Amino acid sequence: MRRGSLATVCCVLLVVLAGCSGAGGGADAGGDGATGAEMQADATAAPQATPGPEGDDAAGGDGAGANVNAQVSERQLIYEATVQLRVDDYDAARADLTAMARERGGYVGSSRTQVRGEGNETWTTGQLVLRVPSDNYSAAMEAINGTGEVRSVEQSTRDVTEQIVDLEARLESLRAERDRLRELYDRANDTEDVLAVQRELSDVQTEIERTQARLQSLERRVAYSTITVELHEPRPDYEPPERTAWHETPLTEAFLESVNGVIVLARGGVVLAAYALPYLLVLAVPVVGVALGYRSARGRFGD
């Protein structure tokens, strides 16, 4: 009996130990599952975390580039250029440049043409002042450079943003002052006060018009670029006529030239006589009169 009771107690202890082991394993498995869930949650939340230094640099770089581009596009710039071209045909080049400016929404502001010559040879030079929209400035310069042989190019860009801002602010201030003076003018009762306010109002209005004119001039120059094109036709090569020594002249040609010279001389004498005859007639009358008077007086004294 004692041996059977001892065996029974051992079996019970083995069952209890097996249950504890299973519970511990289940607890451990539960712990591992919780850890895996936490890791999965962390992995899911990782993309939403704050970017690292590289991400900050990339985002900051894109934002800075966009800000720079926005600032550049908002600047008020005046583009001006002077181009010297050598062209074979002045009239054709001038027509091409005029058509080019009109196709790009511009026009010819002014032009000047000068025809030079030496002997029977002539060549033409001139100047065209083209006004084209600033958006088409680069395209217009490319077209001009393709019109002829470029001798020189001068370009300049002037930033007038601050000037325009200052003029707009001054204009706003002057308009506010004008409104205030108008209120004073409406409330003024004394004649002297009315005249004083009227003078100030006239001065402010004059300054407003002057400021508006300066602002509009700058805005026009910003909207339309100025390109001065100087066109030069090449000067024809001068070829002096061939001359031969006089003793190498053929006899027939020499004789004909001599006859022609005699004819020219005779004709010149006739023309000279025709010019001199009226003078001779006018001078002959007093000379003949003096001679007749002298002869008559001599005859009287001789008698």
ABEGO torsion letter per residue (X at the ends): XAAAAAAAAAAAAAAAAAAAAAAAAAAAAAAAAAAAAAAAAAAAAAAABBBBAAAAAAAAAAAAAAAAAAAAAABBBBBBBBBBBBBABAAAAAAAAAAAAAAAGBBBABBBBBBBBBEABBBBBBBBBBBBBAAAAAAAAAAAAAABBBABBBBBBBBAAAAAAAAAAAAAAAAAAAAAAAAAAAABABAAAAAAAAAAAAAAAAAAAAAAAAAAAAAAAAABBBBBBBBBBBBBBBBBBBBBBAAABBAAAAAAAAAAAAAAAAAAAAAAAAAAAAAAAAAAAAAAAAAAAAAAAAAAAAX
